Amino acid sequence: MDIKKGNSLSKFSVPPFALDDEIWIKILELLTPTEQIEANRSKSEFNDPYMGGKEIIVKRSDQSEIAIAVLSEVTADGDEWAIYREL
């Protein structure tokens, strides 16, 4: 999925040191009902692409991508995430 073209952007926040389960729930809340049903946590990828970075590639059971969630900002009040979804 190319996050630079043809995608919609959504944002959400989680408390500092949020667990992957908490982040996953926030991601699901921003997906469409169909995408929520299709999202497969065990097939999705939880990555640390660089020091301090974090991304979650949300996938279906067939390994096709639904969205990419990227940690965009870390503050004392919490972490800001951006979700890129294909249109």
C-alpha positions in Angstrom: 0.0 0.0 0.0 1.5 3.3 -1.0 0.7 5.8 1.8 1.4 8.8 -0.5 -1.4 8.5 -3.1 -5.1 7.5 -3.2 -5.5 7.1 0.6 -7.7 8.6 3.3 -6.1 9.7 6.6 -7.5 9.3 10.1 -5.9 10.0 13.4 -6.2 8.8 16.9 -4.5 9.1 20.3 -3.7 6.6 23.0 -2.3 7.0 26.5 1.5 6.8 27.0 2.8 3.3 26.9 -0.5 1.9 25.5 -0.4 -1.8 24.8 -0.8 -3.3 21.3 -4.3 -4.4 22.2 -5.4 -0.9 23.1 -3.9 0.4 19.8 -5.6 -2.3 17.8 -9.0 -1.4 19.3 -8.5 2.2 18.3 -7.6 1.2 14.8 -10.7 -0.9 14.5 -12.9 2.0 15.6 -11.7 4.0 12.6 -12.3 1.3 10.0 -15.6 0.7 8.2 -17.9 -2.1 9.6 -16.8 -4.4 6.7 -13.1 -3.7 7.3 -13.6 -4.3 11.0 -15.0 -7.8 10.3 -12.2 -8.5 7.7 -9.3 -7.3 9.9 -7.3 -10.2 11.2 -5.0 -9.4 14.1 -2.9 -12.6 13.8 -2.2 -11.9 10.1 -1.5 -8.2 10.7 2.1 -7.0 11.1 3.3 -5.1 14.2 6.7 -3.5 13.2 9.3 -1.2 14.6 10.8 0.0 11.3 13.4 2.3 13.1 14.4 3.4 16.6 11.3 4.9 18.3 9.1 4.2 15.3 6.1 1.8 15.2 3.7 0.8 12.5 0.9 -1.7 12.2 -0.1 -3.1 8.9 -3.7 -4.2 9.2 -4.4 -7.3 7.0 -7.2 -9.6 6.1 -7.0 -13.4 6.5 -5.8 -13.6 2.8 -2.9 -11.3 3.7 -4.3 -8.4 1.7 -3.8 -5.0 3.3 -6.7 -2.9 4.7 -4.7 0.0 6.3 -1.4 1.1 7.8 -1.3 2.7 11.2 1.9 4.7 11.9 3.0 6.3 15.2 3.3 9.9 14.2 4.1 11.8 17.5 5.0 10.9 21.1 4.2 13.3 23.8 4.0 13.2 27.6 0.2 13.2 27.3 0.1 10.2 24.9 0.9 8.9 21.4 -0.6 10.2 18.2 -1.2 7.7 15.4 -2.2 8.2 11.8 -4.1 5.5 9.8 -3.8 5.4 6.0 -6.5 3.5 4.2 -6.9 2.8 0.5 -9.8 4.6 -1.2 
